[in-house]
């Protein structure tokens, strides 16, 4: 009976912290795997750009006309809907 509160704390910890974090990691990985040429993205540094080339570990992002930056796939934080950059 004395172990019941400890077990209850671990169950609550799992459902409030561990499970949501695992779900976010899974969504982030699937988003990185689905990156294709022409997608509009936001990097971890806050740069907006259009993907011009995708390799296994790196993505080339065009941030301005004629200006391309190579970043790691893990640095891509958000995938934007098409046409977002032109509307800014």
N, C-alpha and C positions, 0 to 999 in steps of 0.2 A: 504494500500500500504506500510505502514511503517513496517508491520510485515513480508513482503515477504523476506527480507534478513535473518531474524532470522529463518524462516521456511526453507529456502534454506540451511542454515548452519546445521540444524538438519538432513535434508535429506542426505547431504553430509557426515556428521558424522556417520549416520547409515550405509551407504554403504561402507565407508572406514574403520570403526573401529568395530562397533558392530556386523555386519553381519558376517565378516570373523572370528571373535573370537568365535561366536556361532557355526560356521561350524567346527572349530578346536576342540571345546569341544565335539561336537557330534561324530566326528571321533575318538577322544581319548576314549570316553566311549564305542563305539562299538568295538574298539581294545581290551580294558580291558575285555569286556564281552566275547570276542572270544578266550581268552587265553586258551590253552590246554596243557596237558603234552607233553613235547618234543619240545615245541617252544623255540627258541633262542631269548633272550631279552637283552635290555640295560636298566639299572635302572637309576633313577634320579642322583644317586651318581657316575655313569659312569661305574659300574660293568657290565661285560658281563657274561651271564650264560644261562643254559638250565633249563627250568621249569620242576620240578619233581613232584610237587603237587599243586593243585589249590583248594582253598576253597572260601567261599563267599567274604571275605575281604582281605585274604592274599594269597601270592604265595610263594612257596618254590623254590629257585633258586640254582642250583648246579654251583658254580663258579670255582671249581677245583675237581679233583677226590676225593670223600669222604668229601668234604667241601660244606655244604649246608647253605644257609642264608634264613631266612624268612623275606619277605618285604611286605608292603601293596601293593595292586593292583595299587593304585594311583601312586606309586613310579616307576612303569614300564613306561618308556618314549617311547621306540621304540621296535617294533617287527622286528627282523632280518630274512632274508631268511634262509632256512635250509642249514646247512653246512658252515655258515659264520665263526663260532668259530674255526672249524678245519682248515680253510684256513689261519687263523692268525698266 
